[in-house]
Amino acid sequence: MDTLTKSEKFWNRIKNYFDQEERKDELLHIKIIEKTKDYLKFSENV
């Protein structure tokens, strides 16, 4: 019996590709997060 939703199936299929792409730009993501901390509070939800 298959109980996964369409969304779960989709993310299961592309998770490895997505992880590889994220790793390529990891330093850039870290810089973006650090800069964002200057403008947003931890309690804010965006």
C-alpha angles and dihedrals in degrees: 000000000000111000100168119114122232089256093052091049091050094051092044089056097049103032095101093050091046092051092050092051092048092051092054091061099033096123091049091051091051091052092049092050092049092050091047091056088068091061105034134055122226090243093058118099117208 
